[in-house]
């Protein structure tokens, strides 16, 4: 691909990423930062647990591509806010398992609804055909990045 197109793609991605990240962060912040005092990254931990069920802190660090020491502070903050619960694994007492509390589930559901509304608005602006093209291209790019990351 020619250099000019590559530079245009990088610039476009940067602008979209910054805008989309800000919009997502603001949608989450409106729901949880003010009320619950947690960060967007902490919400991602809560979201993963709500969608995938109980798991260990090590597993969370791996799937969220976060260093193990960084995940600990996120987990501790969510524990303090009673959004998640930590208990020993019944199979291996040396390992802890994290689950979402009832309060955490309520926060997750409210935030998830906000995110769905936000993304629905974006897709509505694009229209049906462009939305499908965007999703197809986004999936191709995501798969390509994941494959290259795993191959390195």
N, CA, C and O of each residue as an XYZ file, in Angstrom:
608
protein
N       0.864     -1.180      0.000
C       0.000      0.000      0.000
C       0.904      1.235      0.000
O       1.927      1.262      0.684
N       0.532      2.224     -0.747
C       1.368      3.407     -0.855
C       1.385      4.184      0.457
O       0.439      4.134      1.243
N       2.473      4.895      0.671
C       2.736      5.606      1.911
C       1.638      6.615      2.265
O       1.267      6.746      3.432
N       1.126      7.316      1.272
C       0.096      8.329      1.523
C      -1.173      7.676      2.093
O      -1.770      8.203      3.032
N      -1.584      6.539      1.532
C      -2.774      5.836      2.016
C      -2.553      5.322      3.432
O      -3.451      5.393      4.271
N      -1.360      4.807      3.694
C      -1.037      4.310      5.035
C      -1.139      5.445      6.046
O      -1.720      5.278      7.118
N      -0.579      6.587      5.707
C      -0.638      7.747      6.608
C      -2.075      8.216      6.819
O      -2.444      8.589      7.932
N      -2.891      8.201      5.763
C      -4.296      8.582      5.886
C      -5.039      7.621      6.806
O      -5.843      8.037      7.640
N      -4.761      6.339      6.644
C      -5.403      5.331      7.482
C      -5.012      5.511      8.940
O      -5.863      5.430      9.827
N      -3.736      5.754      9.194
C      -3.271      5.961     10.567
C      -3.958      7.182     11.175
O      -4.437      7.118     12.307
N      -4.009      8.271     10.450
C      -4.630      9.505     10.939
C      -6.121      9.290     11.205
O      -6.642      9.707     12.239
N      -6.791      8.647     10.276
C      -8.221      8.380     10.436
C      -8.476      7.483     11.640
O      -9.384      7.736     12.431
N      -7.668      6.433     11.774
C      -7.813      5.535     12.924
C      -7.592      6.289     14.230
O      -8.354      6.127     15.184
N      -6.550      7.111     14.269
C      -6.238      7.873     15.473
C      -7.415      8.771     15.872
O      -7.819      8.792     17.034
N      -7.956      9.504     14.908
C      -9.083     10.393     15.192
C     -10.301      9.612     15.669
O     -10.962     10.006     16.631
N     -10.593      8.510     14.999
C     -11.748      7.690     15.371
C     -11.539      7.052     16.740
O     -12.451      7.030     17.568
N     -10.348      6.539     16.973
C     -10.045      5.897     18.249
C     -10.215      6.882     19.400
O     -10.857      6.574     20.404
N      -9.638      8.061     19.244
C      -9.734      9.068     20.300
C     -11.191      9.449     20.527
O     -11.636      9.521     21.673
N     -11.941      9.694     19.458
C     -13.346     10.077     19.582
C     -14.166      8.950     20.211
O     -14.919      9.179     21.157
N     -14.017      7.736     19.684
C     -14.812      6.611     20.180
C     -14.466      6.283     21.623
O     -15.354      6.021     22.435
N     -13.191      6.299     21.941
C     -12.777      6.014     23.314
C     -13.349      7.052     24.263
O     -13.821      6.707     25.346
N     -13.313      8.300     23.876
C     -13.840      9.370     24.712
C     -15.350      9.197     24.913
O     -15.852      9.354     26.026
N     -16.065      8.875     23.841
C     -17.515      8.682     23.935
C     -17.846      7.496     24.847
O     -18.734      7.585     25.694
N     -17.124      6.390     24.664
C     -17.356      5.215     25.507
C     -17.033      5.531     26.963
O     -17.793      5.188     27.868
N     -15.908      6.181     27.175
C     -15.510      6.536     28.530
C     -16.554      7.444     29.176
O     -16.919      7.244     30.334
N     -17.034      8.436     28.433
C     -18.036      9.354     28.968
C     -19.340      8.636     29.291
O     -19.977      8.931     30.302
N     -19.742      7.696     28.439
C     -20.972      6.939     28.698
C     -20.833      6.119     29.966
O     -21.769      6.037     30.761
N     -19.676      5.515     30.160
C     -19.416      4.732     31.367
C     -19.301      5.666     32.562
O     -19.873      5.410     33.621
N     -18.552      6.757     32.382
C     -18.320      7.679     33.489
C     -19.632      8.223     34.035
O     -19.807      8.349     35.247
N     -20.538      8.541     33.144
C     -21.841      9.061     33.566
C     -22.549      8.070     34.481
O     -23.213      8.462     35.440
N     -22.402      6.808     34.181
C     -23.096      5.780     34.938
C     -22.335      5.352     36.193
O     -22.945      5.172     37.247
N     -21.011      5.188     36.096
C     -20.308      4.591     37.230
C     -19.234      5.441     37.888
O     -19.040      5.332     39.099
N     -18.544      6.267     37.156
C     -17.464      7.011     37.792
C     -17.995      7.913     38.894
O     -17.424      7.967     39.984
N     -19.066      8.610     38.622
C     -19.647      9.477     39.628
C     -20.328      8.714     40.751
O     -20.216      9.081     41.920
N     -21.022      7.668     40.395
C     -21.802      6.921     41.380
C     -20.969      5.888     42.133
O     -21.116      5.735     43.345
N     -20.105      5.190     41.430
C     -19.362      4.078     42.029
C     -17.887      4.390     42.255
O     -17.223      3.695     43.023
N     -17.369      5.418     41.602
C     -15.976      5.778     41.785
C     -14.992      4.770     41.222
O     -13.949      4.522     41.827
N     -15.308      4.180     40.062
C     -14.379      3.252     39.438
C     -14.000      3.751     38.050
O     -14.719      4.539     37.436
N     -12.871      3.280     37.576
C     -12.354      3.716     36.276
C     -12.928      2.864     35.142
O     -13.565      1.835     35.369
N     -12.684      3.323     33.931
C     -13.104      2.567     32.746
C     -12.422      1.202     32.725
O     -13.051      0.200     32.384
N     -11.141      1.158     33.086
C     -10.409     -0.113     33.115
C     -10.998     -1.067     34.150
O     -11.074     -2.274     33.918
N     -11.411     -0.526     35.283
C     -12.056     -1.352     36.305
C     -13.397     -1.870     35.795
O     -13.788     -3.000     36.086
N     -14.096     -1.033     35.032
C     -15.346     -1.490     34.435
C     -15.100     -2.662     33.496
O     -15.901     -3.596     33.453
N     -14.001     -2.626     32.740
C     -13.694     -3.728     31.829
C     -13.495     -5.039     32.592
O     -13.869     -6.103     32.099
N     -12.914     -4.971     33.781
C     -12.770     -6.153     34.631
C     -14.157     -6.640     35.048
O     -14.460     -7.829     34.944
N     -14.985     -5.730     35.515
C     -16.349     -6.071     35.933
C     -17.123     -6.678     34.763
O     -17.831     -7.672     34.925
N     -16.984     -6.085     33.612
C     -17.689     -6.566     32.418
C     -17.261     -7.984     32.053
O     -18.099     -8.829     31.739
N     -15.960     -8.240     32.094
C     -15.479     -9.582     31.759
C     -16.054    -10.613     32.736
O     -16.527    -11.670     32.319
N     -16.013    -10.308     34.011
C     -16.546    -11.246     35.011
C     -18.043    -11.461     34.837
O     -18.529    -12.584     34.966
N     -18.774    -10.392     34.544
C     -20.229    -10.506     34.365
C     -20.568    -11.360     33.153
O     -21.546    -12.107     33.172
N     -19.770    -11.254     32.107
C     -20.063    -11.981     30.873
C     -19.507    -13.399     30.841
O     -20.061    -14.266     30.164
N     -18.408    -13.647     31.571
C     -17.741    -14.948     31.484
C     -17.796    -15.769     32.769
O     -17.425    -16.943     32.764
N     -18.248    -15.177     33.856
C     -18.336    -15.914     35.108
C     -17.041    -15.882     35.890
O     -16.108    -15.148     35.563
N     -17.008    -16.689     36.921
C     -15.888    -16.713     37.859
C     -14.568    -17.028     37.166
O     -14.503    -17.868     36.268
N     -13.518    -16.336     37.603
C     -12.177    -16.634     37.101
C     -11.140    -16.105     38.077
O     -11.464    -15.368     39.008
N      -9.910    -16.483     37.860
C      -8.809    -16.074     38.729
C      -8.256    -14.723     38.290
O      -8.453    -14.312     37.146
N      -7.566    -14.033     39.193
C      -6.903    -12.782     38.809
C      -5.879    -12.992     37.686
O      -5.747    -12.134     36.813
N      -5.161    -14.104     37.695
C      -4.185    -14.382     36.639
C      -4.865    -14.498     35.280
O      -4.359    -13.985     34.281
N      -6.007    -15.169     35.243
C      -6.747    -15.298     33.983
C      -7.203    -13.923     33.496
O      -7.096    -13.616     32.309
N      -7.709    -13.101     34.407
C      -8.138    -11.748     34.039
C      -6.983    -10.949     33.446
O      -7.146    -10.280     32.426
N      -5.819    -11.019     34.087
C      -4.657    -10.287     33.586
C      -4.319    -10.732     32.173
O      -3.984     -9.906     31.324
N      -4.403    -12.020     31.920
C      -4.079    -12.548     30.595
C      -5.078    -12.078     29.546
O      -4.677    -11.554     28.506
N      -6.364    -12.254     29.799
C      -7.369    -11.928     28.780
C      -7.499    -10.427     28.546
O      -7.876    -10.004     27.453
N      -7.193     -9.619     29.557
C      -7.290     -8.171     29.400
C      -5.943     -7.538     29.031
O      -5.829     -6.316     28.936
N      -4.933     -8.378     28.826
C      -3.588     -7.914     28.451
C      -3.066     -6.868     29.427
O      -2.586     -5.808     29.027
N      -3.167     -7.184     30.702
C      -2.719     -6.294     31.767
C      -1.711     -7.064     32.613
O      -1.857     -8.270     32.815
N      -0.698     -6.375     33.100
C       0.289     -7.011     33.970
C      -0.392     -7.455     35.271
O      -1.327     -6.805     35.739
N       0.072     -8.546     35.841
C      -0.539     -9.104     37.052
C      -0.576     -8.107     38.204
O      -1.536     -8.092     38.974
N       0.446     -7.280     38.331
C       0.442     -6.287     39.411
C      -0.618     -5.209     39.172
O      -1.203     -4.689     40.122
N      -0.861     -4.878     37.910
C      -1.867     -3.861     37.581
C      -3.278     -4.376     37.833
O      -4.153     -3.616     38.248
N      -3.502     -5.653     37.586
C      -4.848     -6.203     37.776
C      -5.212     -6.213     39.250
O      -6.384     -6.080     39.601
N      -4.218     -6.370     40.115
C      -4.475     -6.411     41.559
C      -5.117     -5.127     42.056
O      -6.063     -5.174     42.843
N      -4.616     -3.979     41.608
C      -5.194     -2.710     42.066
C      -6.612     -2.533     41.542
O      -7.473     -1.999     42.242
N      -6.856     -2.970     40.332
C      -8.214     -2.876     39.772
C      -9.176     -3.770     40.569
O     -10.292     -3.367     40.896
N      -8.726     -4.969     40.866
C      -9.547     -5.911     41.636
C      -9.826     -5.361     43.027
O     -10.960     -5.413     43.503
N      -8.793     -4.834     43.678
C      -8.974     -4.305     45.030
C      -9.992     -3.172     45.068
O     -10.796     -3.087     45.996
N      -9.958     -2.320     44.079
C     -10.916     -1.199     44.019
C     -12.346     -1.721     43.847
O     -13.275     -1.216     44.478
N     -12.519     -2.729     42.997
C     -13.849     -3.313     42.793
C     -14.330     -4.051     44.044
O     -15.524     -4.050     44.345
N     -13.418     -4.672     44.761
C     -13.773     -5.333     46.024
C     -14.229     -4.306     47.056
O     -15.224     -4.518     47.749
N     -13.503     -3.191     47.158
C     -13.858     -2.120     48.088
C     -15.250     -1.561     47.814
O     -15.967     -1.175     48.738
N     -15.618     -1.522     46.557
C     -16.922     -0.977     46.156
C     -18.030     -2.028     46.168
O     -19.166     -1.735     45.793
N     -17.707     -3.245     46.594
C     -18.679     -4.348     46.646
C     -19.292     -4.648     45.271
O     -20.481     -4.946     45.157
N     -18.453     -4.562     44.232
C     -18.921     -4.881     42.891
C     -18.511     -6.296     42.487
O     -19.137     -6.915     41.626
N     -17.447     -6.795     43.124
C     -17.030     -8.178     42.909
C     -16.754     -8.823     44.266
O     -16.626     -8.143     45.284
N     -16.666    -10.142     44.251
C     -16.409    -10.929     45.459
C     -15.226    -11.851     45.187
O     -15.069    -12.357     44.076
N     -14.395    -12.066     46.207
C     -13.240    -12.959     46.079
C     -13.389    -14.097     47.090
O     -13.665    -13.875     48.269
N     -13.199    -15.315     46.594
C     -13.218    -16.475     47.485
C     -12.186    -17.485     47.017
O     -11.754    -17.463     45.865
N     -11.800    -18.360     47.913
C     -10.814    -19.379     47.554
C     -11.450    -20.396     46.623
O     -12.621    -20.752     46.749
N     -10.632    -20.848     45.687
C     -11.056    -21.881     44.755
C     -11.219    -23.187     45.525
O     -10.323    -23.586     46.270
N     -12.357    -23.853     45.349
C     -12.631    -25.090     46.076
C     -11.672    -26.202     45.675
O     -11.378    -27.085     46.482
N     -11.184    -26.171     44.448
C     -10.272    -27.203     43.955
C      -8.824    -26.949     44.368
O      -8.061    -27.894     44.576
N      -8.449    -25.692     44.487
C      -7.074    -25.328     44.824
C      -7.122    -24.148     45.789
O      -7.349    -23.015     45.365
N      -6.914    -24.397     47.068
C      -7.041    -23.370     48.103
C      -6.005    -22.246     47.987
O      -6.129    -21.223     48.661
N      -4.993    -22.424     47.145
C      -3.986    -21.376     46.957
C      -4.455    -20.314     45.972
O      -3.860    -19.240     45.886
N      -5.505    -20.604     45.238
C      -5.981    -19.725     44.170
C      -7.307    -19.080     44.569
O      -8.170    -19.731     45.157
N      -7.459    -17.799     44.244
C      -8.712    -17.090     44.476
C      -9.529    -17.038     43.193
O      -8.985    -17.018     42.089
N     -10.844    -17.017     43.365
C     -11.769    -16.894     42.252
C     -12.576    -15.616     42.474
O     -12.998    -15.319     43.592
N     -12.780    -14.880     41.411
C     -13.536    -13.630     41.469
C     -14.888    -13.808     40.805
O     -14.995    -14.451     39.760
N     -15.921    -13.239     41.413
C     -17.273    -13.262     40.859
C     -17.903    -11.881     41.032
O     -17.428    -11.066     41.823
N     -18.957    -11.636     40.297
C     -19.676    -10.363     40.369
C     -20.719    -10.449     41.476
O     -21.426    -11.449     41.598
N     -20.810     -9.394     42.279
C     -21.846     -9.316     43.317
C     -23.168     -8.873     42.688
O     -23.214     -8.512     41.512
N     -24.222     -8.901     43.470
C     -25.526     -8.429     42.983
C     -25.436     -6.951     42.606
O     -25.975     -6.533     41.581
N     -24.761     -6.172     43.427
C     -24.564     -4.752     43.132
C     -23.738     -4.581     41.852
O     -24.037     -3.723     41.021
N     -22.705     -5.399     41.705
C     -21.875     -5.349     40.510
C     -22.661     -5.674     39.255
O     -22.444     -5.066     38.207
N     -23.567     -6.623     39.355
C     -24.419     -6.993     38.212
C     -25.321     -5.830     37.812
O     -25.532     -5.589     36.623
N     -25.849     -5.115     38.786
C     -26.700     -3.953     38.491
C     -25.898     -2.863     37.779
O     -26.368     -2.278     36.803
N     -24.690     -2.595     38.271
C     -23.836     -1.583     37.646
C     -23.475     -2.019     36.229
O     -23.532     -1.219     35.295
N     -23.106     -3.278     36.075
C     -22.761     -3.808     34.751
C     -23.936     -3.648     33.781
O     -23.749     -3.163     32.665
N     -25.126     -4.043     34.188
C     -26.298     -3.972     33.311
C     -26.600     -2.532     32.891
O     -26.895     -2.270     31.725
N     -26.527     -1.612     33.834
C     -26.802     -0.203     33.515
C     -25.773      0.346     32.524
O     -26.127      1.055     31.582
N     -24.514      0.019     32.742
C     -23.456      0.491     31.841
C     -23.559     -0.168     30.477
O     -23.352      0.480     29.451
N     -23.871     -1.426     30.466
C     -23.994     -2.146     29.198
C     -25.113     -1.540     28.350
O     -24.984     -1.427     27.131
N     -26.201     -1.155     28.995
C     -27.308     -0.524     28.267
C     -26.851      0.805     27.663
O     -27.193      1.123     26.524
N     -26.083      1.575     28.426
C     -25.557      2.846     27.909
C     -24.663      2.602     26.689
O     -24.762      3.313     25.689
N     -23.794      1.597     26.779
C     -22.898      1.291     25.658
C     -23.677      0.860     24.424
O     -23.375      1.288     23.310
N     -24.676      0.014     24.625
C     -25.484     -0.443     23.495
C     -26.206      0.722     22.833
O     -26.291      0.779     21.606
N     -26.723      1.644     23.622
C     -27.398      2.824     23.062
C     -26.421      3.676     22.259
O     -26.755      4.148     21.172
N     -25.226      3.871     22.784
C     -24.225      4.680     22.114
C     -23.824      4.060     20.775
O     -23.811      4.745     19.752
N     -23.500      2.781     20.781
C     -23.072      2.112     19.558
C     -24.229      1.998     18.565
O     -24.018      2.096     17.356
N     -25.434      1.794     19.058
C     -26.612      1.769     18.170
C     -26.755      3.092     17.436
O     -27.083      3.119     16.250
N     -26.511      4.179     18.136
C     -26.575      5.502     17.492
C     -25.528      5.623     16.394
O     -25.811      6.156     15.321
N     -24.319      5.131     16.658
C     -23.269      5.174     15.645
C     -23.674      4.367     14.425
O     -23.508      4.827     13.295
N     -24.203      3.169     14.637
C     -24.593      2.315     13.519
C     -25.772      2.901     12.748
O     -25.864      2.749     11.530
N     -26.658      3.560     13.456
C     -27.799      4.208     12.794
C     -27.311      5.318     11.867
O     -27.853      5.499     10.776
N     -26.304      6.051     12.289
C     -25.734      7.113     11.460
C     -25.124      6.512     10.194
O     -25.261      7.076      9.109
N     -24.454      5.371     10.332
C     -23.836      4.721      9.177
C     -24.862      4.138      8.214
O     -24.639      4.123      7.003
N     -25.965      3.667      8.734
C     -26.949      2.978      7.909
C     -26.632      1.489      7.839
O     -25.549      1.053      8.227
N     -27.594      0.718      7.338
C     -27.480     -0.748      7.321
C     -26.284     -1.247      6.508
O     -25.479     -2.037      7.002
N     -26.173     -0.787      5.270
C     -25.118     -1.291      4.385
C     -23.727     -0.916      4.886
O     -22.842     -1.769      4.946
N     -23.524      0.355      5.248
C     -22.219      0.784      5.743
C     -21.882      0.120      7.079
O     -20.721     -0.189      7.344
N     -22.887     -0.097      7.911
C     -22.657     -0.786      9.187
C     -22.127     -2.188      8.957
O     -21.184     -2.620      9.620
N     -22.740     -2.905      8.008
C     -22.297     -4.264      7.693
C     -20.872     -4.256      7.140
O     -20.056     -5.099      7.514
N     -20.574     -3.312      6.255
C     -19.220     -3.205      5.704
C     -18.212     -2.882      6.806
O     -17.125     -3.458      6.861
N     -18.589     -1.962      7.673
C     -17.707     -1.595      8.778
C     -17.423     -2.795      9.675
O     -16.271     -3.056     10.022
N     -18.468     -3.521     10.047
C     -18.295     -4.682     10.929
C     -17.433     -5.755     10.271
O     -16.607     -6.384     10.933
N     -17.622     -5.964      8.971
C     -16.814     -6.945      8.245
C     -15.344     -6.529      8.235
O     -14.465     -7.342      8.520
N     -15.081     -5.278      7.911
C     -13.704     -4.788      7.893
C     -13.091     -4.796      9.285
O     -11.931     -5.172      9.449
N     -13.841     -4.395     10.263
C     -13.341     -4.370     11.635
C     -12.973     -5.775     12.103
O     -11.958     -5.966     12.773
N     -13.792     -6.745     11.750
C     -13.512     -8.127     12.114
C     -12.230     -8.610     11.437
O     -11.404     -9.268     12.070
N     -12.062     -8.286     10.158
C     -10.850     -8.684      9.436
C      -9.603     -8.074     10.082
O      -8.597     -8.754     10.284
N      -9.688     -6.799     10.398
C      -8.551     -6.124     11.022
C      -8.260     -6.733     12.391
O      -7.103     -7.002     12.712
N      -9.283     -6.950     13.188
C      -9.105     -7.540     14.524
C      -8.464     -8.910     14.441
O      -7.520     -9.204     15.174
N      -8.974     -9.754     13.546
C      -8.412    -11.099     13.386
C      -6.972    -11.040     12.935
O      -6.146    -11.832     13.391
N      -6.657    -10.116     12.047
C      -5.294     -9.966     11.555
C      -4.353     -9.555     12.685
O      -3.258    -10.101     12.812
N      -4.775     -8.602     13.496
C      -3.952     -8.139     14.613
C      -3.759     -9.260     15.628
O      -2.652     -9.459     16.128
N      -4.812     -9.984     15.930
C      -4.718    -11.086     16.895
C      -3.787    -12.170     16.380
O      -2.960    -12.681     17.137
N      -3.904    -12.529     15.118
C      -3.032    -13.550     14.545
C      -1.568    -13.119     14.587
O      -0.699    -13.919     14.934
N      -1.288    -11.869     14.239
C       0.081    -11.383     14.247
C       0.617    -11.341     15.673
O       1.784    -11.663     15.898
N      -0.197    -10.956     16.625
C       0.229    -10.891     18.026
C       0.541    -12.292     18.548
O       1.532    -12.482     19.252
N      -0.282    -13.257     18.214
C      -0.052    -14.634     18.670
C       1.140    -15.266     17.975
O       1.799    -16.142     18.535
N       1.419    -14.818     16.742
C       2.520    -15.377     15.971
C       3.886    -14.850     16.389
O       4.909    -15.466     16.090
N       3.906    -13.723     17.074
C       5.185    -13.117     17.464
C       5.815    -13.827     18.628
O       6.894    -13.440     19.076
